């Protein structure tokens, strides 16, 4: 039986670099501290790899395209029933393909959460300021308002604007 090369070089490189990056991301997250700089750069690498795979899944070689990769409901049903024809295909089986798609989705969500993450101590994602929300209570009505990152604390914070109490007027209410 002749062998068939299923994954081209760009897809193979994607697989190995992504696997290595995920392992290093877990290690750098566990170590913390100065390793977070590496963690952030590896997050950007995973983001770039996911974008590459999205493009390569549309424009890449025959075996790398999502149209070939994503199982149809009929193929999935045949595979689950144990049909011998369903097992005679190159690449991932239908359940394997679904698990790969789930892994890519989870990694995409993980990268997205990192872009918006903020530990409010030392590190924040590049999009933190665009999605930073501060929750506050205003006369028994809970509201949510977007607060630019620089205005979370200090005299322009929502708490100070509502109560009139802030660093500049030290405990005196100004709305009387």
Secondary structure as the mmCIF struct_conf table of DSSP 4:
data_model
#
loop_
_struct_conf.conf_type_id
_struct_conf.id
_struct_conf.beg_label_comp_id
_struct_conf.beg_label_asym_id
_struct_conf.beg_label_seq_id
_struct_conf.end_label_comp_id
_struct_conf.end_label_asym_id
_struct_conf.end_label_seq_id
BEND BEND1 UNK A 7 UNK A 7
HELX_RH_AL_P HELX_RH_AL_P1 UNK A 9 UNK A 31
TURN_TY1_P TURN_TY1_P1 UNK A 33 UNK A 34
HELX_RH_AL_P HELX_RH_AL_P2 UNK A 35 UNK A 59
BEND BEND2 UNK A 60 UNK A 60
HELX_RH_3T_P HELX_RH_3T_P1 UNK A 62 UNK A 64
HELX_RH_AL_P HELX_RH_AL_P3 UNK A 66 UNK A 69
BEND BEND3 UNK A 70 UNK A 70
HELX_LH_PP_P HELX_LH_PP_P1 UNK A 71 UNK A 72
HELX_RH_AL_P HELX_RH_AL_P4 UNK A 73 UNK A 80
TURN_TY1_P TURN_TY1_P2 UNK A 81 UNK A 82
HELX_RH_3T_P HELX_RH_3T_P2 UNK A 84 UNK A 87
BEND BEND4 UNK A 90 UNK A 92
HELX_RH_AL_P HELX_RH_AL_P5 UNK A 94 UNK A 116
STRN STRN1 UNK A 118 UNK A 118
BEND BEND5 UNK A 120 UNK A 122
STRN STRN2 UNK A 124 UNK A 124
TURN_TY1_P TURN_TY1_P3 UNK A 126 UNK A 127
HELX_RH_3T_P HELX_RH_3T_P3 UNK A 128 UNK A 130
BEND BEND6 UNK A 131 UNK A 131
STRN STRN3 UNK A 133 UNK A 138
TURN_TY1_P TURN_TY1_P4 UNK A 139 UNK A 140
STRN STRN4 UNK A 141 UNK A 146
HELX_RH_3T_P HELX_RH_3T_P4 UNK A 149 UNK A 151
BEND BEND7 UNK A 152 UNK A 154
TURN_TY1_P TURN_TY1_P5 UNK A 155 UNK A 156
BEND BEND8 UNK A 157 UNK A 157
HELX_RH_AL_P HELX_RH_AL_P6 UNK A 158 UNK A 163
BEND BEND9 UNK A 164 UNK A 164
BEND BEND10 UNK A 166 UNK A 166
TURN_TY1_P TURN_TY1_P6 UNK A 167 UNK A 171
BEND BEND11 UNK A 174 UNK A 174
#
